[in-house]
Amino acid sequence: MPNNSDDKKAQGKKKKLYEQIIFRDWCKSCGICAAFCPKQVIGRNNAGEPVIERPQDCIGCRFCETHCPDFAITIIELNHGERKQA
């Protein structure tokens, strides 16, 4: 039987938000970032270039960042209430 206090804790806890930045001048479109993303946040367009498809699903694991051979992607944790710049 689930514990009601656990449910209340989960509801009160805010999800961390992350911004994904791709440096297009450095990116060679190898696809490693998309392949390593466990939440499929990063996909690829018709030209094979990485695109951020589901930014809200990012868990901040930074697999894409650590495996990119060209340092062309970075993940930034946003403060609560901070919004991603367009």
N, C-alpha and C positions, 0 to 999 in steps of 0.2 A: 504494500500500500504506500503511495507516494506521500512524502512529508510536506505539509502545507507551508512550513517555514522555508523549505528549499525553493518552492515555487515563488514565494514572495521575494527571496533574495535574487533569483534569476530575473524577475520582472524589474527590480530596482536597479540592476546593474546595466549600465549603458554600454553598448557595443562600441569598440574602438573603431575609428574611421581612419583610412589611409588614402593618401594621394599617390598616384602612380605617374611618374614623369618619364617619358621616352625622349632621349636626345637624338633626334632624327639625323643630325649631321654625323653622329658616331655609329649609328645602327647600320649593320650590313644585312639585316633581315634574315638572319640565320634560323630563327624560330626556336631557339633554345629557351627563351623566356616563356613562350606559350607552352612548350612541351613540359616544363618543370612546374608550372602553376597548378597547385592542387585544387584550386577552386575555379579554374577556367575563366579567370578574370581577363586574361590576355588571350586574344585570338589573332587571326591573321586575315588581312583583306585579300582581294583578288590578286594583288601584286606580290603577296607574300609578306608584306610589311606587318609588324605587330600593331594591334589596335587594342585599346582598353575597352572591352565589351561589357563588363560587369563590375565597375569600380566599387560598388557597395558591398560586394562579396569578398573583397580583399581582407585577409586575416593578418597581413603584415609579416608573413614568414620570411620574406626577402629571398626566396629561392631564385627568383628571376634575377634579382640584383647580384647575388653571389655567383651565379653561373654564367652571366653575360661576359663573353670574352672581350668585349669592347667598352665595358663600363657605361653602356648606353641607356641604362634604366636605373631609376632610384625610387625608393619607397619612403614616403614621409608620413609619420603619424601626425594626425591633426588633433588639435586640442578640442575639447567638447565645445560646441557652438561655433567653431571655426568652419568656414565654408571653403570649398575648393574654388580656386580662381579659374575663370574660364579663359 
